[in-house]
Amino acid sequence: MKLWSDLFSTDYGLMSVAVLAFILVMAVWFTAFFRRKMNENG
C-alpha cells in the first residue's frame, strides 16, 4: 500500500512516526509520574 510505503520511506513520514512515538512515550511517563505523585504521603 502507498500509505505504508510513504509512512516509512519519506522524511515527513518518518518524522510523523517519530512524533507519534514520542507522544506515546510521554503519555506513559506522565501517567506513571502523576500516579507516583498522587500516592505520596504528605
PDBQT receptor file of N, H, CA, C and O in Angstrom, charges set to zero:
ATOM      1  N   MET A   1       0.834  -1.188   0.000  1.00  0.00    +0.000 N 
ATOM      2  CA  MET A   1       0.000   0.000   0.000  1.00  0.00    +0.000 C 
ATOM      3  C   MET A   1       0.879   1.252   0.000  1.00  0.00    +0.000 C 
ATOM      4  O   MET A   1       1.955   1.283   0.596  1.00  0.00    +0.000 OA
ATOM      5  N   LYS A   2       0.392   2.259  -0.675  1.00  0.00    +0.000 N 
ATOM      6  H   LYS A   2      -0.482   2.234  -1.159  1.00  0.00    +0.000 HD
ATOM      7  CA  LYS A   2       1.134   3.509  -0.773  1.00  0.00    +0.000 C 
ATOM      8  C   LYS A   2       1.246   4.204   0.585  1.00  0.00    +0.000 C 
ATOM      9  O   LYS A   2       2.251   4.854   0.872  1.00  0.00    +0.000 OA
ATOM     10  N   LEU A   3       0.231   4.067   1.403  1.00  0.00    +0.000 N 
ATOM     11  H   LEU A   3      -0.586   3.539   1.170  1.00  0.00    +0.000 HD
ATOM     12  CA  LEU A   3       0.263   4.703   2.719  1.00  0.00    +0.000 C 
ATOM     13  C   LEU A   3       1.457   4.242   3.528  1.00  0.00    +0.000 C 
ATOM     14  O   LEU A   3       2.202   5.065   4.059  1.00  0.00    +0.000 OA
ATOM     15  N   TRP A   4       1.650   2.928   3.629  1.00  0.00    +0.000 N 
ATOM     16  H   TRP A   4       1.045   2.259   3.198  1.00  0.00    +0.000 HD
ATOM     17  CA  TRP A   4       2.745   2.386   4.437  1.00  0.00    +0.000 C 
ATOM     18  C   TRP A   4       4.103   2.694   3.815  1.00  0.00    +0.000 C 
ATOM     19  O   TRP A   4       5.067   2.971   4.530  1.00  0.00    +0.000 OA
ATOM     20  N   SER A   5       4.181   2.648   2.497  1.00  0.00    +0.000 N 
ATOM     21  H   SER A   5       3.398   2.423   1.916  1.00  0.00    +0.000 HD
ATOM     22  CA  SER A   5       5.465   2.955   1.867  1.00  0.00    +0.000 C 
ATOM     23  C   SER A   5       5.817   4.432   2.048  1.00  0.00    +0.000 C 
ATOM     24  O   SER A   5       6.985   4.763   2.250  1.00  0.00    +0.000 OA
ATOM     25  N   ASP A   6       4.830   5.319   1.979  1.00  0.00    +0.000 N 
ATOM     26  H   ASP A   6       3.881   5.049   1.815  1.00  0.00    +0.000 HD
ATOM     27  CA  ASP A   6       5.087   6.732   2.234  1.00  0.00    +0.000 C 
ATOM     28  C   ASP A   6       5.449   6.973   3.701  1.00  0.00    +0.000 C 
ATOM     29  O   ASP A   6       6.314   7.793   4.011  1.00  0.00    +0.000 OA
ATOM     30  N   LEU A   7       4.778   6.251   4.592  1.00  0.00    +0.000 N 
ATOM     31  H   LEU A   7       4.075   5.586   4.340  1.00  0.00    +0.000 HD
ATOM     32  CA  LEU A   7       4.998   6.464   6.019  1.00  0.00    +0.000 C 
ATOM     33  C   LEU A   7       6.416   6.107   6.434  1.00  0.00    +0.000 C 
ATOM     34  O   LEU A   7       7.017   6.812   7.244  1.00  0.00    +0.000 OA
ATOM     35  N   PHE A   8       6.958   5.025   5.891  1.00  0.00    +0.000 N 
ATOM     36  H   PHE A   8       6.469   4.452   5.233  1.00  0.00    +0.000 HD
ATOM     37  CA  PHE A   8       8.259   4.553   6.349  1.00  0.00    +0.000 C 
ATOM     38  C   PHE A   8       9.408   4.848   5.383  1.00  0.00    +0.000 C 
ATOM     39  O   PHE A   8      10.548   4.475   5.659  1.00  0.00    +0.000 OA
ATOM     40  N   SER A   9       9.133   5.503   4.270  1.00  0.00    +0.000 N 
ATOM     41  H   SER A   9       8.206   5.806   4.046  1.00  0.00    +0.000 HD
ATOM     42  CA  SER A   9      10.219   5.747   3.319  1.00  0.00    +0.000 C 
ATOM     43  C   SER A   9      10.441   7.224   3.004  1.00  0.00    +0.000 C 
ATOM     44  O   SER A   9      11.417   7.571   2.339  1.00  0.00    +0.000 OA
ATOM     45  N   THR A  10       9.562   8.083   3.464  1.00  0.00    +0.000 N 
ATOM     46  H   THR A  10       8.769   7.801   4.004  1.00  0.00    +0.000 HD
ATOM     47  CA  THR A  10       9.757   9.511   3.202  1.00  0.00    +0.000 C 
ATOM     48  C   THR A  10      10.177  10.214   4.481  1.00  0.00    +0.000 C 
ATOM     49  O   THR A  10       9.947   9.714   5.582  1.00  0.00    +0.000 OA
ATOM     50  N   ASP A  11      10.785  11.364   4.327  1.00  0.00    +0.000 N 
ATOM     51  H   ASP A  11      10.972  11.770   3.432  1.00  0.00    +0.000 HD
ATOM     52  CA  ASP A  11      11.246  12.089   5.514  1.00  0.00    +0.000 C 
ATOM     53  C   ASP A  11      10.083  12.578   6.360  1.00  0.00    +0.000 C 
ATOM     54  O   ASP A  11      10.162  12.530   7.588  1.00  0.00    +0.000 OA
ATOM     55  N   TYR A  12       9.008  13.047   5.744  1.00  0.00    +0.000 N 
ATOM     56  H   TYR A  12       8.944  13.086   4.747  1.00  0.00    +0.000 HD
ATOM     57  CA  TYR A  12       7.867  13.510   6.536  1.00  0.00    +0.000 C 
ATOM     58  C   TYR A  12       7.115  12.345   7.178  1.00  0.00    +0.000 C 
ATOM     59  O   TYR A  12       6.521  12.507   8.244  1.00  0.00    +0.000 OA
ATOM     60  N   GLY A  13       7.134  11.185   6.547  1.00  0.00    +0.000 N 
ATOM     61  H   GLY A  13       7.616  11.053   5.681  1.00  0.00    +0.000 HD
ATOM     62  CA  GLY A  13       6.519  10.004   7.146  1.00  0.00    +0.000 C 
ATOM     63  C   GLY A  13       7.285   9.530   8.358  1.00  0.00    +0.000 C 
ATOM     64  O   GLY A  13       6.692   9.205   9.387  1.00  0.00    +0.000 OA
ATOM     65  N   LEU A  14       8.606   9.489   8.242  1.00  0.00    +0.000 N 
ATOM     66  H   LEU A  14       9.087   9.753   7.406  1.00  0.00    +0.000 HD
ATOM     67  CA  LEU A  14       9.430   9.075   9.374  1.00  0.00    +0.000 C 
ATOM     68  C   LEU A  14       9.332  10.073  10.523  1.00  0.00    +0.000 C 
ATOM     69  O   LEU A  14       9.334   9.677  11.688  1.00  0.00    +0.000 OA
ATOM     70  N   MET A  15       9.246  11.349  10.208  1.00  0.00    +0.000 N 
ATOM     71  H   MET A  15       9.244  11.670   9.261  1.00  0.00    +0.000 HD
ATOM     72  CA  MET A  15       9.081  12.347  11.255  1.00  0.00    +0.000 C 
ATOM     73  C   MET A  15       7.727  12.190  11.943  1.00  0.00    +0.000 C 
ATOM     74  O   MET A  15       7.630  12.378  13.155  1.00  0.00    +0.000 OA
ATOM     75  N   SER A  16       6.700  11.854  11.203  1.00  0.00    +0.000 N 
ATOM     76  H   SER A  16       6.779  11.701  10.218  1.00  0.00    +0.000 HD
ATOM     77  CA  SER A  16       5.391  11.609  11.800  1.00  0.00    +0.000 C 
ATOM     78  C   SER A  16       5.437  10.422  12.748  1.00  0.00    +0.000 C 
ATOM     79  O   SER A  16       4.869  10.476  13.839  1.00  0.00    +0.000 OA
ATOM     80  N   VAL A  17       6.105   9.359  12.343  1.00  0.00    +0.000 N 
ATOM     81  H   VAL A  17       6.566   9.316  11.456  1.00  0.00    +0.000 HD
ATOM     82  CA  VAL A  17       6.244   8.185  13.206  1.00  0.00    +0.000 C 
ATOM     83  C   VAL A  17       7.016   8.557  14.467  1.00  0.00    +0.000 C 
ATOM     84  O   VAL A  17       6.650   8.131  15.562  1.00  0.00    +0.000 OA
ATOM     85  N   ALA A  18       8.070   9.340  14.325  1.00  0.00    +0.000 N 
ATOM     86  H   ALA A  18       8.367   9.686  13.435  1.00  0.00    +0.000 HD
ATOM     87  CA  ALA A  18       8.865   9.748  15.478  1.00  0.00    +0.000 C 
ATOM     88  C   ALA A  18       8.043  10.602  16.447  1.00  0.00    +0.000 C 
ATOM     89  O   ALA A  18       8.137  10.428  17.662  1.00  0.00    +0.000 OA
ATOM     90  N   VAL A  19       7.250  11.510  15.917  1.00  0.00    +0.000 N 
ATOM     91  H   VAL A  19       7.174  11.651  14.930  1.00  0.00    +0.000 HD
ATOM     92  CA  VAL A  19       6.429  12.364  16.770  1.00  0.00    +0.000 C 
ATOM     93  C   VAL A  19       5.367  11.535  17.487  1.00  0.00    +0.000 C 
ATOM     94  O   VAL A  19       5.140  11.730  18.681  1.00  0.00    +0.000 OA
ATOM     95  N   LEU A  20       4.723  10.627  16.788  1.00  0.00    +0.000 N 
ATOM     96  H   LEU A  20       4.907  10.469  15.818  1.00  0.00    +0.000 HD
ATOM     97  CA  LEU A  20       3.721   9.774  17.423  1.00  0.00    +0.000 C 
ATOM     98  C   LEU A  20       4.337   8.903  18.508  1.00  0.00    +0.000 C 
ATOM     99  O   LEU A  20       3.747   8.742  19.576  1.00  0.00    +0.000 OA
ATOM    100  N   ALA A  21       5.501   8.345  18.255  1.00  0.00    +0.000 N 
ATOM    101  H   ALA A  21       5.981   8.476  17.388  1.00  0.00    +0.000 HD
ATOM    102  CA  ALA A  21       6.186   7.521  19.258  1.00  0.00    +0.000 C 
ATOM    103  C   ALA A  21       6.554   8.372  20.472  1.00  0.00    +0.000 C 
ATOM    104  O   ALA A  21       6.389   7.928  21.608  1.00  0.00    +0.000 OA
ATOM    105  N   PHE A  22       7.048   9.582  20.247  1.00  0.00    +0.000 N 
ATOM    106  H   PHE A  22       7.182   9.943  19.324  1.00  0.00    +0.000 HD
ATOM    107  CA  PHE A  22       7.404  10.474  21.347  1.00  0.00    +0.000 C 
ATOM    108  C   PHE A  22       6.180  10.814  22.192  1.00  0.00    +0.000 C 
ATOM    109  O   PHE A  22       6.263  10.832  23.420  1.00  0.00    +0.000 OA
ATOM    110  N   ILE A  23       5.055  11.081  21.553  1.00  0.00    +0.000 N 
ATOM    111  H   ILE A  23       4.988  11.066  20.555  1.00  0.00    +0.000 HD
ATOM    112  CA  ILE A  23       3.833  11.413  22.280  1.00  0.00    +0.000 C 
ATOM    113  C   ILE A  23       3.371  10.228  23.121  1.00  0.00    +0.000 C 
ATOM    114  O   ILE A  23       2.939  10.412  24.259  1.00  0.00    +0.000 OA
ATOM    115  N   LEU A  24       3.454   9.025  22.583  1.00  0.00    +0.000 N 
ATOM    116  H   LEU A  24       3.805   8.875  21.658  1.00  0.00    +0.000 HD
ATOM    117  CA  LEU A  24       3.050   7.843  23.345  1.00  0.00    +0.000 C 
ATOM    118  C   LEU A  24       3.968   7.614  24.546  1.00  0.00    +0.000 C 
ATOM    119  O   LEU A  24       3.495   7.309  25.640  1.00  0.00    +0.000 OA
ATOM    120  N   VAL A  25       5.266   7.758  24.346  1.00  0.00    +0.000 N 
ATOM    121  H   VAL A  25       5.651   8.006  23.457  1.00  0.00    +0.000 HD
ATOM    122  CA  VAL A  25       6.210   7.590  25.452  1.00  0.00    +0.000 C 
ATOM    123  C   VAL A  25       5.970   8.661  26.511  1.00  0.00    +0.000 C 
ATOM    124  O   VAL A  25       6.006   8.369  27.706  1.00  0.00    +0.000 OA
ATOM    125  N   MET A  26       5.727   9.886  26.084  1.00  0.00    +0.000 N 
ATOM    126  H   MET A  26       5.697  10.123  25.113  1.00  0.00    +0.000 HD
ATOM    127  CA  MET A  26       5.471  10.974  27.015  1.00  0.00    +0.000 C 
ATOM    128  C   MET A  26       4.180  10.726  27.810  1.00  0.00    +0.000 C 
ATOM    129  O   MET A  26       4.129  11.018  29.005  1.00  0.00    +0.000 OA
ATOM    130  N   ALA A  27       3.148  10.196  27.165  1.00  0.00    +0.000 N 
ATOM    131  H   ALA A  27       3.189   9.959  26.194  1.00  0.00    +0.000 HD
ATOM    132  CA  ALA A  27       1.895   9.896  27.857  1.00  0.00    +0.000 C 
ATOM    133  C   ALA A  27       2.099   8.826  28.922  1.00  0.00    +0.000 C 
ATOM    134  O   ALA A  27       1.562   8.941  30.024  1.00  0.00    +0.000 OA
ATOM    135  N   VAL A  28       2.859   7.798  28.609  1.00  0.00    +0.000 N 
ATOM    136  H   VAL A  28       3.295   7.704  27.714  1.00  0.00    +0.000 HD
ATOM    137  CA  VAL A  28       3.144   6.744  29.590  1.00  0.00    +0.000 C 
ATOM    138  C   VAL A  28       3.940   7.320  30.752  1.00  0.00    +0.000 C 
ATOM    139  O   VAL A  28       3.645   7.029  31.911  1.00  0.00    +0.000 OA
ATOM    140  N   TRP A  29       4.943   8.131  30.453  1.00  0.00    +0.000 N 
ATOM    141  H   TRP A  29       5.184   8.368  29.511  1.00  0.00    +0.000 HD
ATOM    142  CA  TRP A  29       5.768   8.707  31.509  1.00  0.00    +0.000 C 
ATOM    143  C   TRP A  29       4.947   9.616  32.419  1.00  0.00    +0.000 C 
ATOM    144  O   TRP A  29       5.066   9.532  33.641  1.00  0.00    +0.000 OA
ATOM    145  N   PHE A  30       4.111  10.490  31.836  1.00  0.00    +0.000 N 
ATOM    146  H   PHE A  30       4.015  10.558  30.843  1.00  0.00    +0.000 HD
ATOM    147  CA  PHE A  30       3.289  11.378  32.651  1.00  0.00    +0.000 C 
ATOM    148  C   PHE A  30       2.310  10.600  33.508  1.00  0.00    +0.000 C 
ATOM    149  O   PHE A  30       2.066  10.966  34.657  1.00  0.00    +0.000 OA
ATOM    150  N   THR A  31       1.742   9.525  32.960  1.00  0.00    +0.000 N 
ATOM    151  H   THR A  31       1.941   9.227  32.026  1.00  0.00    +0.000 HD
ATOM    152  CA  THR A  31       0.821   8.698  33.741  1.00  0.00    +0.000 C 
ATOM    153  C   THR A  31       1.528   8.109  34.958  1.00  0.00    +0.000 C 
ATOM    154  O   THR A  31       1.010   8.173  36.073  1.00  0.00    +0.000 OA
ATOM    155  N   ALA A  32       2.696   7.544  34.745  1.00  0.00    +0.000 N 
ATOM    156  H   ALA A  32       3.116   7.493  33.839  1.00  0.00    +0.000 HD
ATOM    157  CA  ALA A  32       3.449   6.964  35.859  1.00  0.00    +0.000 C 
ATOM    158  C   ALA A  32       3.876   8.050  36.846  1.00  0.00    +0.000 C 
ATOM    159  O   ALA A  32       3.799   7.842  38.057  1.00  0.00    +0.000 OA
ATOM    160  N   PHE A  33       4.317   9.186  36.355  1.00  0.00    +0.000 N 
ATOM    161  H   PHE A  33       4.380   9.354  35.371  1.00  0.00    +0.000 HD
ATOM    162  CA  PHE A  33       4.770  10.280  37.210  1.00  0.00    +0.000 C 
ATOM    163  C   PHE A  33       3.643  10.787  38.106  1.00  0.00    +0.000 C 
ATOM    164  O   PHE A  33       3.827  10.932  39.315  1.00  0.00    +0.000 OA
ATOM    165  N   PHE A  34       2.478  11.057  37.519  1.00  0.00    +0.000 N 
ATOM    166  H   PHE A  34       2.328  10.939  36.537  1.00  0.00    +0.000 HD
ATOM    167  CA  PHE A  34       1.375  11.596  38.306  1.00  0.00    +0.000 C 
ATOM    168  C   PHE A  34       0.803  10.560  39.261  1.00  0.00    +0.000 C 
ATOM    169  O   PHE A  34       0.382  10.914  40.362  1.00  0.00    +0.000 OA
ATOM    170  N   ARG A  35       0.777   9.289  38.872  1.00  0.00    +0.000 N 
ATOM    171  H   ARG A  35       1.119   9.001  37.977  1.00  0.00    +0.000 HD
ATOM    172  CA  ARG A  35       0.335   8.255  39.811  1.00  0.00    +0.000 C 
ATOM    173  C   ARG A  35       1.263   8.176  41.007  1.00  0.00    +0.000 C 
ATOM    174  O   ARG A  35       0.812   8.051  42.145  1.00  0.00    +0.000 OA
ATOM    175  N   ARG A  36       2.570   8.249  40.745  1.00  0.00    +0.000 N 
ATOM    176  H   ARG A  36       2.936   8.351  39.820  1.00  0.00    +0.000 HD
ATOM    177  CA  ARG A  36       3.538   8.195  41.830  1.00  0.00    +0.000 C 
ATOM    178  C   ARG A  36       3.368   9.407  42.754  1.00  0.00    +0.000 C 
ATOM    179  O   ARG A  36       3.443   9.268  43.975  1.00  0.00    +0.000 OA
ATOM    180  N   LYS A  37       3.142  10.588  42.182  1.00  0.00    +0.000 N 
ATOM    181  H   LYS A  37       3.082  10.702  41.190  1.00  0.00    +0.000 HD
ATOM    182  CA  LYS A  37       2.967  11.789  42.994  1.00  0.00    +0.000 C 
ATOM    183  C   LYS A  37       1.666  11.744  43.791  1.00  0.00    +0.000 C 
ATOM    184  O   LYS A  37       1.630  12.224  44.923  1.00  0.00    +0.000 OA
ATOM    185  N   MET A  38       0.596  11.178  43.227  1.00  0.00    +0.000 N 
ATOM    186  H   MET A  38       0.626  10.787  42.307  1.00  0.00    +0.000 HD
ATOM    187  CA  MET A  38      -0.669  11.105  43.937  1.00  0.00    +0.000 C 
ATOM    188  C   MET A  38      -0.611  10.117  45.097  1.00  0.00    +0.000 C 
ATOM    189  O   MET A  38      -1.340  10.269  46.077  1.00  0.00    +0.000 OA
ATOM    190  N   ASN A  39       0.253   9.103  44.993  1.00  0.00    +0.000 N 
ATOM    191  H   ASN A  39       0.845   8.980  44.197  1.00  0.00    +0.000 HD
ATOM    192  CA  ASN A  39       0.339   8.104  46.065  1.00  0.00    +0.000 C 
ATOM    193  C   ASN A  39       1.314   8.492  47.166  1.00  0.00    +0.000 C 
ATOM    194  O   ASN A  39       1.419   7.780  48.165  1.00  0.00    +0.000 OA
ATOM    195  N   GLU A  40       2.024   9.595  47.012  1.00  0.00    +0.000 N 
ATOM    196  H   GLU A  40       1.938  10.173  46.201  1.00  0.00    +0.000 HD
ATOM    197  CA  GLU A  40       2.932  10.050  48.061  1.00  0.00    +0.000 C 
ATOM    198  C   GLU A  40       2.143  10.578  49.248  1.00  0.00    +0.000 C 
ATOM    199  O   GLU A  40       1.086  11.189  49.090  1.00  0.00    +0.000 OA
ATOM    200  N   ASN A  41       2.669  10.335  50.420  1.00  0.00    +0.000 N 
ATOM    201  H   ASN A  41       3.528   9.839  50.548  1.00  0.00    +0.000 HD
ATOM    202  CA  ASN A  41       2.050  10.888  51.634  1.00  0.00    +0.000 C 
ATOM    203  C   ASN A  41       2.705  12.224  51.951  1.00  0.00    +0.000 C 
ATOM    204  O   ASN A  41       3.928  12.363  51.911  1.00  0.00    +0.000 OA
ATOM    205  N   GLY A  42       1.868  13.197  52.266  1.00  0.00    +0.000 N 
ATOM    206  H   GLY A  42       0.875  13.084  52.298  1.00  0.00    +0.000 HD
ATOM    207  CA  GLY A  42       2.427  14.471  52.664  1.00  0.00    +0.000 C 
ATOM    208  C   GLY A  42       2.201  15.483  51.628  1.00  0.00    +0.000 C 
ATOM    209  O   GLY A  42       2.608  16.634  51.790  1.00  0.00    +0.000 OA
TER     210      GLY A  42
